[in-house]
Amino acid sequence: MYANYLSMTQTSTGVENYPREVLRLVNIERAKAGLPAFTTTQPLTSAADKRAKEITSAFSHTRPNGSNFFTVLREYGVPFRTSGENIAYGQKTPQQVVSTWMGSPGHRRNILNPRFTKIGIGFAQSKGRNYWTQEFTN
């Protein structure tokens, strides 16, 4: 049910809807590339939310405790064989952050990676700045 709720195709406006809009936009990019849409789960979304909060104090793929980003997936019980992460800060809207990621070869590669089928999208705000995360798994 949660995955279906997030994959709705309507455009949302409130900040609380930013993750849903990011999902909609990246799924449009995947469709253009002939790839299936991402699905998500509550544990994966919770992991992405935690990473969004973490990068407000330490903008890095390394977590504040020194571990790799993917350890957050284990922390939330997310099963995976392979994983990836996109992070960003400063973009004001979902459209801006997706455009930034799609304009970066490494970030674009994660979004269009056919091995990744699930995504968690996190969003946090700190000191007037937006922080965005995408956690990818298979």
N, C-alpha and C positions, 0 to 999 in steps of 0.2 A: 504494500500500500504506500509506504513512504517513498519508494523509488518512483512509483507512478505519479504521486503528488508533485514531486520535484521535476518531473519531466514534462509537465504541462507546457503547452506552447504559447500561452498568453504572456505578454510583456507585463512585468511587475515594476512598480516604481519605488516603494518604500525601502529604506535601508535594510529592514528585516527580510526583504525579498531579494536582496542582491545575490546571495548564493544561487537561488533558483534561476535568476536571470543569467548568471554566468553559465550554469548548466545548459540552459536553452541555447545560448550563443555558441558554446563549444560544440554542442550537438549539431548545430547548423554547419559548422566548419567540418565536422566529421562526415556529415551527409554529403557535402560538396566533394569530399575525397572518396566517397563510396564506402565509408566505414559505418558500422552499426553505432547507434546512440549509446552513450555511457548510461549505466544505471548507478544507483548509489544505495547505501544502507545507512541506518542510524549510527552504528559504530564507526563507519568510515567517515561520516560527516562529523561526528564528535571528535575523532582524531584530527581532522582538518581544522576544526574550530580551536582545538588546543594548540596546534601549530601556529595558527594565526595569532593567538594571544602571545605565544612564545616569541614570535619574530618582532613584536612591538618593542621588545627590550634587547634582542640580539638578532639582527637581520642576517640569517645564515641558514644553510641547510644542516648545519650542526646545531643540535639542541643546546639550550643553556647549560645543561648538565654535562655537556661534552660528547654525548652519544649521537649517532647518526639519526637523520630524520625518520627513517623507517622504524625505529624502535617505538615510536608513538603508535604505529599500527598494532604491534604486539601488545602494547599497553591496553588497547581497546579490544583485543581479541579478534582483530581483522585477519582472516587467512589470506596469504599471498605467496606466490612463487617469485614474482618480480614486482618491483615498485618504482615509482618516480615521484618527483615533487616539483611543482612550480611555485615560486613565491614572488610577490611584488608589493610595492608600497607607493602611496601617493596618488594613484589614479582615483579620480572622483566617482566614476561610474563603472558598472559592469562592462559596458561597451568599450570604455577606455582600457580597462585591464586586459580584456580579451584581445583587443587590437594590439596592445603592447606585447602580449605573449605570442600572438600569431606573427608579429614582426621580428621575433627573435628565433633564430634557427633551432636552438636547443629546446626552448619552451614549446615551439611549434611541433617539434619532433615528439615530445611527450603527448601533446594533445592528439596528434594524428597517428600515434603508435598503435598498430592493429593488435598488439599483444595486450594492451591495456583495455579492459572492458568495464571497469568500475572506477568511479571518481568520488572523492569527498571534497567538498568546497568549503573553505573556511573564510570568515571575514571578522575583522576586529577593528576597532577605532581606538586611537590613543593620541592625545594632545592634538586633536584636530586632523589627524592623518589616518587614511584608510590602509589597512594591511590585508592582503589576499593570499590564500593558499589553495593549491590543488594537490591532493594526494591520489595517485594513480595505482591501481592494482589490476591483477588479472583474475 
